[in-house]
Amino acid sequence: MLRDKIDELLEQVQQMSAKNTEEIEALRIKYLSKKGEITALFNDFRNVAPEEKRELGQYLNKLKTVAQDRLEQLKEQAEAIREQEDKADLTRSADPIVLGSRHPLSLVKEEIIDIFSRIGFTVEEGPEVEDDKHVFGMLNFAPEHPARDMQDTFFVEKEVGVQKPTDILLRTHTSSVQTRVMTSQQPPIRVLCPGRVYRNEAISARAHCFFHQIEGLYIDKQVSFADLRQALLYFAKEMFGADTKIRLRPSYFPFTEPSAEMDISCNICGGTGCGFCKQTGWVEILGCGMVDPNVLESCGIDSKEYSGYAFGMGVERIANLKYRVKDLRLFSENDVRFLQQFQAC
Ligand code: DAH
């Protein structure tokens, strides 16, 4: 009986723990005070048979010593913690909080949006998984246009593993948002459509299977090519500096007529010619043009009353010019050594 009780208390006192001196005192009272549990066992000890007295007496004394030692040990620990706290230098400055950084593509995207918002553009977004109609059909792509080929575009299987012809795909450009905006709003329309686009390309330093674009669209009465040029010149100067020049070269896109590609004077050599601009002094940054009347009509906008311009640029391309990032893959690898460099931006 008494032995069992000693066993039980021995285990308890060996595991005693306390956070402060109050808790240590409470333990002392519980076990060793006049009415404590160990003290009570000494009273029971009187009734132990004489032949057991010697051995149980020693065992009971051991219990008491173990309890006292453990309390002593807890006191020392509490004292050490208190001393440590007293020594704490409250005037020491705190450890600096490690700040995260904005992704360079977000920084560039927001700068572009900010520049165009100053001339009245607002932001519209559209789905990345789109249908053929919004990505190609309504944008005047001929049915046999190569962009509609599996080689260039990712098509989405309607049923997993079943490769049936489908008209659901990952958008290849943000021009698809144009068609969504034009079918749901009436002019005047002045929007910027940022987003991720996908193309079936092998990944290398210069190409990726996904990247980011920003599309611009302005539709109103009497919008002219001169308006387009002026808006783009304003953008180039705001983005790359007041000395920046632009040049528009004739080009072809199914959804604009006339179409052009815009170069800016190389912001690295200032237009004198360097490795970056291949000694030409110019670098291409976007495609643009007057919205083709067919596109306006396919979206339900009267092309006799309204005209408009559109442009589309790659965010990586602009980031590349701004931050001189030579390898496109860095933008999506999440390497902190790369990302940390944008901490102060
Ligand atoms: N969607 C074109 C591309 O991905 C870029 C583009 C060119 C957009 C001309 C336009 C435009 O709005 O007018 O290459």
Residues whose N, C-alpha, C, O or C-beta is under 5 A from the ligand:
A	BS01	DAH	T172 H173 S175 G216 F253 T256 G287 C288 G289 A310 F311 G312
